[in-house]
């Protein structure tokens, strides 16, 4: 059975924030991205990823990148991880967006990888625990393997 691999690290800058790094290796490609997050918000959202059932009226999402001058609106997404329920009770939809920021000076275009696939609730619980441990600084990194579903 073919497996997808998700490597995660979280490096704390200080007690308030840190850098989340995610590398995805899957059938047909790979991608790596990072973003800075508020550690408290990261931990709270990681815990929400572990809820059962997931809320059907709210997108649970961890994301970061460049914000507008007021710091309210994300104008360039560097990393996005979201989960939402699927009609099948034991599955959720995992969505990852990994972007390389555009280089305005050199004129390079922004490159993005969008990965979306069914994910078992059981694996989501494991994923949520890993994210919470990263956010609290209990672990530096982790690897999550999950099957390729065609």
Rosetta blueprint (number, residue, H / E / L):
1 X L
2 X L
3 X E
4 X E
5 X E
6 X E
7 X E
8 X E
9 X E
10 X E
11 X E
12 X E
13 X L
14 X L
15 X L
16 X L
17 X E
18 X E
19 X E
20 X E
21 X E
22 X E
23 X E
24 X E
25 X E
26 X E
27 X L
28 X L
29 X E
30 X E
31 X E
32 X E
33 X E
34 X E
35 X E
36 X E
37 X E
38 X E
39 X H
40 X H
41 X H
42 X H
43 X H
44 X H
45 X H
46 X H
47 X H
48 X H
49 X H
50 X L
51 X L
52 X L
53 X L
54 X L
55 X L
56 X L
57 X L
58 X L
59 X L
60 X E
61 X E
62 X E
63 X E
64 X E
65 X E
66 X E
67 X E
68 X L
69 X L
70 X L
71 X L
72 X L
73 X L
74 X E
75 X E
76 X E
77 X E
78 X E
79 X E
80 X E
81 X E
82 X E
83 X E
84 X E
85 X E
86 X L
87 X L
88 X L
89 X L
90 X L
91 X E
92 X E
93 X E
94 X E
95 X E
96 X E
97 X E
98 X E
99 X E
100 X E
101 X L
102 X L
103 X L
104 X L
105 X L
106 X L
107 X L
108 X L
109 X L
110 X L
111 X E
112 X E
113 X E
114 X E
115 X E
116 X E
117 X E
118 X E
119 X E
120 X E
121 X H
122 X H
123 X H
124 X H
125 X H
126 X H
127 X H
128 X H
129 X H
130 X H
131 X H
132 X H
133 X H
134 X H
135 X H
136 X H
137 X L
138 X L
139 X L
140 X L
141 X E
142 X E
143 X E
144 X E
145 X E
146 X E
147 X E
148 X L
149 X L
150 X L
